[in-house]
């Protein structure tokens, strides 16, 4: 789902309107959505190809948002930090 939506947006293949921004049209937190996408790539890719797949996922969606701390961002969404949840 993330890939089907984010990649066309990042590549400019999806027209969002003349002056519209991704967050305005999709009504999403772009940072959290991209972090979820990268985390899903990480968890669904076999170990041998994981590093390349995660790198590709990060670079593929740079047109949507850049992750300054990809590992921390993936950990955050995986642990529910983006929802304000505490797993202690």
N, C-alpha and C positions, 0 to 999 in steps of 0.2 A: 504494500500500500504506500509506504513512504517513498519508495523508489519510483513508483508510477506517477506520483504527484510532484515530487521534488525535482527530479531530473529534467523534465520538460520546462519547468519554471526556471531552473538554474541555467539552462541552455537557451532560454529565450524562445522556445518552441510553443509556448502557451501565451496567448495574448491576454493580459490582465486588464487592459484598458489603456487609454492614452496617457493618463498621469497617475495611475494607481500603483501602489506599492504592494509587495507580496503580503505583508502582514495585514494590510487593509482589506484586500480582496478575500483572503482565506481566513481572516480572523483567528490567527494562530500566533503562538509565541514561536517565532522562527528558530531561535536558538535552541529551545527545548525540543522542537520537532526534528531539527537536524541532529541533535545529540541522540534522540531516540532512533533515528535512522541508522546512524553510525553504530550504535550499540546493537541494533538488530543485525547488521551486517557482521559484526564481531561474533555474535552468538550463533549465527547460522552458517558460518563458513568453517570448513574443516581446518584444523590447526595448521597444516602445511601451507595453506593459501591465505591465512587470516591477515597477516601483516599487509600483504599487497592489496587485499580486498578492502581493508579499512582505509588504507592510504587512498585508494581509488575513490572510495565513498566520500572521503573528506574533500578531495579535489573536485569531484563531480558536482558537489553542491556549494562550492564557493560563491556562486552567483546568488545564492539565497542568504547565506551567512557564513562567516569564518569562525571556526572554533579555536580560540586562543589556547585552550588547555583540553585537547580532545580526550585524554584519558580521564581527567577529572570530570569532564562533562558527561562522559559515558557512565562513569561510576555514579554521578549525581542522579541521572535519570533512572539508572538501574536500581538504585537504592530508594527511589521515591523522593529524593531531595527536591526535585522540581515541583512536587506537590505539597511540600512542607511537612512530609511525613517523617517520623522518627522511628528507626528500626532498632533502638537500643534495648 
